[in-house]
Amino acid sequence: MVQGECALEGVERLMEKQTENLMDFYRGKRVFVTGHTGFKGSWLCRMLVNAGAIVTGYSLEAPTEPNLFALAQLEDKMTSVIGDIRDFAALKKAFDEAKPEIVLHLAAQPIVRDSYKDPRYTYETNVMGTVNLLECVRLSDSVKSVVNVTTDKVYHNNEWCWGYREDEPLDGFDPYSNSKSCSELVTHSYVNSFFGAPEAPAISTARAGNVIGGGDFANDRIIPDCVRAMAAGKTIAVRNPYSTRPYQHVLEPLFAYLMIAMRQYDDKRFAGWYNVGPDDCDCVTTGNLVSLFCEKWGDDAAWENQAEENAPHEANFLKLDCSKIKSVFGWKPRWHMAECMDMVCRFSKIWLAGGDCAKEMDEEINAFMEDN
């Protein structure tokens, strides 16, 4: 057996061990999740609840109707606090009552085009929201592990054909991307200024690529646009079919966040800044992604190019280098785009038929955790 095959076999064993340990680790842990009513937050809370964690969420009301938080049937399985991340007093009250051991910060204004419409709100939420959250951590005596979720768009984008590494300059172009760059820098400052002692909480950031999955109803995202078009019996309108993005199933980064939080809980050496994205084969153009959606959906689904003139700037090419998280944790993506799109279409058709979306979420989570 060659050296590369030995290394690959070792990674496989490590991933299997981490998957087994993950569910055991979170059982009974007090976990505080900001942004729990959003798309990623709802999937994350379903994972945590299934693992037996004691979950408190802090967020605005679900941002869409319909919304995944309701479909996930989480209301009576966790403590859900409705509040604004910009309201420090309300956030601290919820935080202190929860006495969390682990904090996962997802609350954000997450839409690039919305950040052009309301940049002040975007910066207040994404930057001061992070400050408020880290202040709660600083003033707490219960927290041991924190993961701040940012984005692949934090980097100064040179439209390179290779992926950005964690030591590349942070300087997002649009207000959303730039505010997330600021969130990273705020986190770095707090780590340097307040969390250097051995007994201080371990703090990481995770820079994830574009996620897809069932139950996303946001505006200005391509998969929700596809599902809405199918529900209305229309052709899918694609405004920028030639932009390339690192697409991945929503469970991929969520597992990574939970893994990072777990590993650094007892060993601060694992704390750091991590890219979380797919392999190169899943960095595809929007047009190719939508073509795959149409193929998997069937029923003569089709799309057309409806590029806008004078549209707000968005990056044309963006890719992550995920060597660090693969090397440090033995992490690797599990599902490629064809599998992801199968699940997106299946979930969406269950929702359109009025089926049990929470059951479908559990089946996908279980399949993901078993698929080493």
Secondary structure, 3 states (H helix, E strand, C coil): CCHHHHHHHHHHHHHHHHHHHHHHHHCCCEEEEECCCCHHHHHHHHHHHHHCCEEEEEECCCCCCCCHHHHCCCCCCCEEEECCCCCHHHHHHHHHHHCCCEEEECCCCCCHHHHHHCHHHHHHHHHHHHHHHHHHHHCCCCCCEEEEECCHHHECCCCCCCCECCCCCECCCCHHHHHHHHHHHHHHHHHHHHCCCCCCCEEEEEEECEEECCCCCCCCCHHHHHHHHHHHCCCEEECCCCCEEEEEECHHHHHHHHHHHHHHHHCHHHCCEEEECCCHHHEEEHHHHHHHHHHHHCCCCCEEECCCCCCCCCCCECCECCHHHHHHHCCCCCCCHHHHHHHHHHHHHHHHCCCCHHHHHHHHHHHHHHCC
